[in-house]
Amino acid sequence: MTAELFVHARVCRGTGLCRAMAPALFDLGPDGKARILRTAVSDPEELALVQDIADCCPTEAIALESSA
């Protein structure tokens, strides 16, 4: 399974939780909001991690969309 990552910039508050949990996948941009470094994730461990990050995001700004 492969999933595509999204950050909903309008609701992101830049807490940095995503970057702290997965610095290879997320960073904070110049505006202080999360940005994705790699949009497609297929490794099962990374998929689980990203799902955890999405579940923990205080503003629910991180989303995953399955692409089969």
Legacy VTK file of the C-alpha trace (Angstrom):
# vtk DataFile Version 3.0
C-alpha trace
ASCII
DATASET POLYDATA
POINTS 68 float
0.000 0.000 0.000
1.114 3.526 -0.767
-0.272 6.660 0.827
0.054 10.306 -0.075
0.674 12.843 2.686
-1.060 16.183 2.922
-0.760 19.169 5.240
-3.784 21.420 5.536
-1.922 24.724 5.822
-4.985 26.687 6.917
-5.293 24.704 10.130
-1.602 23.995 10.827
-0.293 25.978 13.800
3.325 24.901 13.443
3.643 22.972 16.698
6.469 20.927 15.169
5.164 17.605 16.443
5.310 16.085 12.955
8.892 17.213 12.440
9.921 15.921 15.853
8.375 12.522 15.158
9.536 12.142 11.526
12.222 14.637 10.486
12.823 12.731 7.243
9.213 13.396 6.188
8.318 16.785 7.683
9.893 20.175 8.235
8.637 23.610 9.161
8.605 26.171 6.388
9.524 29.852 6.604
5.943 30.588 7.652
6.369 28.241 10.627
3.881 25.713 9.263
4.492 22.061 8.475
5.658 21.104 5.035
6.114 17.660 3.573
9.554 16.577 2.403
8.332 13.386 0.691
4.684 13.029 -0.299
4.495 9.293 -1.065
4.966 6.737 1.706
4.886 2.979 1.115
7.095 1.448 3.812
4.771 -0.214 6.383
6.708 1.217 9.350
6.595 4.737 7.895
2.892 4.348 7.123
2.241 3.428 10.754
4.361 6.344 11.950
2.588 8.831 9.697
-0.789 7.538 10.839
0.342 8.083 14.436
1.451 11.605 13.554
-1.884 12.366 11.884
-3.710 11.002 14.930
-1.576 13.114 17.296
-1.632 16.379 15.356
-3.395 18.835 17.670
-5.080 20.675 14.789
-5.643 17.598 12.568
-3.614 19.272 9.824
-1.873 16.054 8.694
-3.795 13.726 6.406
-3.098 10.490 4.550
-4.816 9.356 1.407
-4.435 5.761 0.304
-3.436 5.329 -3.321
-3.727 1.503 -3.365
LINES 1 69
68 0 1 2 3 4 5 6 7 8 9 10 11 12 13 14 15 16 17 18 19 20 21 22 23 24 25 26 27 28 29 30 31 32 33 34 35 36 37 38 39 40 41 42 43 44 45 46 47 48 49 50 51 52 53 54 55 56 57 58 59 60 61 62 63 64 65 66 67
